[in-house]
């Protein structure tokens, strides 16, 4: 009598666990949109894109741009989805990006637009080497606001 009851309890427990682990439709869509959801570097890169959009619109409106250098410096230390990405070339490209961001943040107003484009070019150069998926999205930063 005890064995069938134990089997039923184990079965119900497993069904309960599997029900908890199923993803909602919204979670599945997000996982498809952002396949590298859990990697800190991927999360940071998405934040960096949003920051670049904010900088772009600040420049277009003639507003002061915010400083993001400290936050974006984490790209050199954040864990990537694929650990093999962290090569000497990645470090050089990451450092070049940070240097161009520093130049942008220290730019006089007359050079903001040109230096912003330079930052975007450093993003594109790295993504052509490592993770080409976001290139189309990054290119949106080069387009004029409508």
C-alpha positions in Angstrom: 0.0 0.0 0.0 2.8 2.4 0.8 4.7 2.0 -2.5 1.8 3.0 -4.7 1.2 6.1 -2.5 4.9 7.0 -2.6 4.9 6.6 -6.5 1.8 8.9 -6.7 3.4 11.5 -4.5 6.7 11.4 -6.5 4.7 11.6 -9.8 2.6 14.6 -8.6 5.8 16.3 -7.3 7.5 15.9 -10.7 4.4 17.2 -12.5 4.3 20.2 -10.1 8.0 21.0 -10.8 7.6 20.7 -14.6 4.6 23.0 -14.4 6.7 25.6 -12.6 9.5 25.4 -15.1 7.4 26.0 -18.2 7.9 29.5 -19.6 5.1 31.8 -20.5 4.6 32.9 -24.1 6.1 36.3 -23.2 9.2 34.7 -21.7 9.7 32.5 -24.8 9.4 35.6 -27.0 12.0 37.4 -24.9 14.3 34.4 -25.0 14.1 34.4 -28.8 14.7 38.1 -29.0 17.6 38.0 -26.6 19.1 34.6 -26.9 22.0 35.5 -24.5 19.7 36.7 -21.7 21.9 35.5 -18.8 25.3 36.5 -19.9 26.3 39.7 -18.0 28.2 41.0 -21.1 25.1 40.5 -23.3 22.9 42.4 -20.7 25.5 45.2 -20.6 25.6 45.5 -24.3 21.9 46.0 -24.5 22.2 48.7 -21.8 25.0 50.3 -23.8 22.8 50.4 -26.9 20.1 52.2 -24.9 22.7 54.6 -23.6 23.9 55.3 -27.1 20.4 56.1 -28.2 20.1 58.5 -25.3 23.4 60.2 -26.2 22.3 60.4 -29.9 19.0 62.1 -29.0 20.8 64.5 -26.5 23.2 65.5 -29.3 20.3 66.0 -31.8 18.4 68.2 -29.3 21.6 70.1 -28.3 21.4 68.9 -24.7 24.3 68.0 -22.5 25.2 64.3 -22.8 25.5 62.0 -19.8 28.7 60.3 -18.9 28.7 56.5 -19.3 32.4 55.7 -19.4 32.5 54.1 -15.9 29.5 52.0 -16.6 30.6 50.9 -20.0 34.1 50.1 -18.7 32.5 46.9 -17.3 32.6 45.4 -20.8 36.2 44.5 -20.2 35.3 42.4 -17.1 31.7 41.2 -17.7 31.3 37.4 -18.4 30.4 36.8 -22.0 28.1 34.1 -23.3 31.1 32.4 -24.9 34.3 32.6 -22.8 36.4 32.2 -25.9 35.4 35.8 -26.9 37.7 37.3 -24.3 40.8 37.4 -26.4 43.5 40.0 -26.7 41.7 41.4 -29.8 38.5 41.8 -27.7 40.5 43.6 -25.1 42.0 46.0 -27.7 38.7 46.6 -29.4 37.0 47.2 -26.0 39.7 49.6 -25.0 39.4 51.4 -28.3 35.6 51.7 -27.8 36.2 53.1 -24.3 38.8 55.6 -25.6 36.4 56.8 -28.3 33.6 57.1 -25.7 35.9 59.2 -23.5 36.7 61.5 -26.4 33.0 61.9 -27.1 32.2 62.7 -23.5 35.0 65.3 -23.5 34.1 66.8 -26.9 33.2 70.4 -27.5 29.6 70.7 -28.9 30.9 71.3 -32.4 32.5 67.8 -32.5 29.8 65.8 -30.7 28.2 64.4 -33.8 31.5 63.4 -35.5 32.8 61.8 -32.3 29.5 60.0 -31.8 29.8 58.5 -35.2 33.4 57.4 -34.3 32.0 55.6 -31.2 29.5 53.8 -33.3 32.2 52.8 -35.8 34.2 51.2 -33.0 31.1 49.2 -32.0 30.6 48.0 -35.5 34.3 47.1 -35.9 34.1 44.8 -32.9 30.8 43.3 -33.8 32.0 42.5 -37.3 34.7 40.3 -35.6 32.8 38.8 -32.7 29.0 39.0 -32.6 27.5 40.1 -35.9 23.9 39.8 -34.7 23.5 43.3 -33.4 25.1 45.1 -36.4 21.8 45.9 -38.0 20.6 47.4 -34.8 23.8 49.3 -34.2 23.5 50.8 -37.7 20.2 52.4 -36.6 22.3 54.7 -34.5 23.9 56.1 -37.6 20.6 57.2 -39.1 19.2 60.7 -38.5 16.2 61.0 -36.3 12.9 61.6 -38.1 
